Amino acid sequence: MSEEQVVRETSTLCTCESLVQDLRRLGLQAGMTVIVHSSLRSLGWVCGGPVAVVEALMDVVTERGTLVMPTQTGNYSDPANWQNPPVPQPWWDIIYEAMPAFRPEVTPSYGMGVVVETFRTHPGVVRSNHPQVSFAAWGKHAREITANHSLEYGLGEQSPLARMYELAGWTLLLGVGYDRNTSFHLAEYRSPGTKEVTLGAPIIENGQRIWKRFKDIDIDADIFPAIGQDFEETQQVLLGKVGQAESRLLPQRPAIDFATAWLKRQRGF
């Protein structure tokens, strides 16, 4: 959708202040630890664009809370598995040798949206050191959440998702569905029946750039909308509009526990 279309379809423009009011009305509060998934265009036309969105979130949560966003880099992966688009097989060895190593302070997120990239580069934001599924954070628990992110099983027990679970964090979906709810991946790791896979990415190890292979599980977000809709029946999800975006605020720990039980039932455990 072009910006012209966004303007035409916006009844009332958003400002940083109006977003602050909408976020508070939804239930977001100072001191919360919250992971945010967002679509800028779903909000309508925003005066100040992604900067206004990030600053509104920071204004509401304040430095007494913690703001987290996934800053994933799916392009830092094995070219043998690329599908959109695939690359010719003769290129693979060159990519293994030549792709720059992931560096948290330099490597941009990939396909995560302009709000995420604006947040990633904001002063005071720190980022976890994972070449594919990193997270950025700002506020009270930012360093605690992003530290010691395990290379293997990157969305599991040694990930920022698990640290947020321990902190009884929240998930905010701004104009996006449950398919974007990264926290549900932690439930996949906690449920039996997952398939192990070997992944690869360029990293810095002992001061040298290498192509590193590591273990993980085969994750699947396609089932997340069904889990999310069933979780809403527990009456724990706060629903409302932020700008023009249908939005949801949900407690992360109960949602993950629900998703874990849901997956175990589906898999026959």
N, C-alpha and C positions, 0 to 999 in steps of 0.2 A: 504494500500500500504506500503510495506516495505521500509526502507531507501535505500536498494540496488536498488530497482525499481526506487526510486526517482532519485538516482544518474544516472542510465542508461537513464532516460528520460529527464535529464537536459542538455541542450546544452551549456549554460554558467552559471557558478555558481553565486550565489548572495553573496554579502558582505554587510556590513552595509553601506558603501559608495555608492555602486551601488543602493541599495534600497533608499537611500536619494535622489539620482539623479532621479530615477524613480518616486518617490512620488512627487517631485517638478515638474517634467514634467507633471504629471497628473493634478496638480493644487493645491496640498496641500501647504500651506504657513505658515510662522511664524505668530503667533498671532491668528490662527484659533481655534475655539472650535469645536472639532470633536469627534464623537463616531465611534469606529472602530469595524468591524466584519471581521474575518479573517480565512483563512485556510493556515496553515504553508506549507503543502505539495504542495498546488497549486502554490506556489512561485517557485518551483524547489528546488534544494539543496542549503541551506543557510549556509554559513560559520559562525558558531556561533549560529545557530539555532534560537530559539525564543528570546534569549537575543539580538541578532543582529536586529531582527525585531522591538522589543520594543525600543531599543536605536535609531534606524533610525527614528521611528515615533517621539520620543522626540526631536531628533536633528532638525527635520524639523519644528515642531510646536513651539518649544522652551518654556521656562517658561512663556513667554508673552501670550501664548495660553493655551489651555486645552485639554488634551487627556482623553477620557472616553471609558470604555469598560464594557459591561454587565458581571456580575459575578454571574449568576443565580445558584440556588440550587434547582432544581426540585425534588431532593430526599428528601428535607425537606418539605414534604407534607403528606396528609392523605393517609395511606397505603390502605384504602378501595378503593382508586381510582387508585392504581398502576396497570399498565398493561404490562410493559416491563422490568422485568417480574412481574406478580402478586405474592403476597405472601399469604400463607394460612390464612384464617380468624382467627384461634386461635392465630396467632401472633399479630393481630392488637392492642389489649389492651396492650401487652407488649411493642410494639413500641411507643404507646402513652405515656407510663410511662418512658421508658428507653432512647429514642433517645436524645442525648445531645442537649442542646439549641443552636440555631444559635448565633454565635458571629462573628461580622464582621472581627475582626483581626485574627481569628483562622479558621473558617469554610471554607474549599476549595470550589471553584466553582465546578459544576457538569456537565460534558458533554459539556463544553464550549471551550475546546481546550487548548493546551499548551501555546499559545501566551497569552491568558487571564490569566492563572495561573502565568506565568512569570511576567506579568504586575502587577497583584494583590499583589505580594510579593515584588515588587520593592520599594526601599527606597523613601519616599515622597508621595507614593500613599495612598489615603484615600478611604474608602468604605462606602456606605450607609447602614443603619441598617434595612434591610428587609430580612426575612428568606427565601424568595423564589425568588425575582426578584431584588436583589441588583445590584448596579453599583459601579465600582471603577473609580477614577479620579485622575489626576495629572496635576499640573500647576495652572495658575492664578485663575480660577474659581472653582477649585476642591472642596473646602469646601462648597461653595455656592450651587453647583450642588448636592452634596451628603447629605446635611443637611436636617433634617425634612422630611425624606421619610415616607409617610403614610403607615401604615400596611394595611388598607383597600384600595381597588382600586389602587393596587400597581404600575400600569403603567399609572395612570391617572394624574389629575391636581396637585397632591401633590407628584409627582415623579421627579427623575432626568431628565426624558424625557421632562417634561413641563418646567423645568428650562433651559434646552438647547434650547427649542423653544423660550423662552423669550430672550435668548442670541444670537439668529439667528445663531445657530450652523450648522454643516455639518455632513453628514454621509459618511463614507468610507467603501466600500465593497471590501475587498481584496480577490479575488478568490472565493467569495461566492455570492449567488443569493439574490433576494429580499425577499425570504422566511426567511432570517436571519435578515431582517431589523426591529429591535425591535421598531424603532421610529413609524412605522405604527400602532403599538398598541394604541398609543395615539389617533389616528383618530377613533379607535373603541369606545373609551370612549366618544368621542365627537359626535358620531352618534347615533340617536335613534334606538331602536329595539334590543338592546343587552339583553342577558339573565343574570340574577343575579345568582351567585352561592355562596356557603359557603365553604371556604377553612380552612385548619388547619396546624399549624406548632408549633414546640417547640421554645419558646423564653424565655428571661429573663424579668420578670416584677416585679418591686419592690424588686429586689434583689433575686427573686426566679425563679427557672425553672418551667414553666407551659406549658401545651398544650393549645394553644390559637386558637380559631375559629374566622374567620373574613370574611367580605363580599368582593366580587369582581365581575367581569363580566366574562362570558365564552368567552375567547379570541380565535381567529382562524387565524393562519398565513397561512393557505392553499390558501387564496385569495390574498396574498401579491404579488406573481409573476405577476398576471394579472394587479394589480394596478401599479406595478413598470414599466411594459412594456408600459402601457398607459402614465405614467408620462414621460417616455423617449421621447415621441412624442412632448412634450413641449420644447424640446431642452435645458433643464436646467441641464442635467446630463453630467458630464465630463467623457469620456471613455478613457481607456488606459491600458497598461500593467505595472505591477509592478513585476519584475522578469518575470516569465512565467505566472503569474496570470492575467486573465482578471479582470479588476478592474473598479469601479465606484465611483465617488465623486459627491454628490448631496447636495443641500441646504436643510436643514432639515425642515425649516418652510414652504416653498412652497410645499414641498413633503407631509407634514402632511395635509396642507390645501387641496391639491389636493385629497389625500386619503379620507379625511373627506367628501368632496363633492361626491366622487366616491361611497362611502359606502351609503350615503344618497340616491343617485339615485338608487342603487341596491336594497335598502330596501324599496323603494317607498315613500320616504319622500322629 
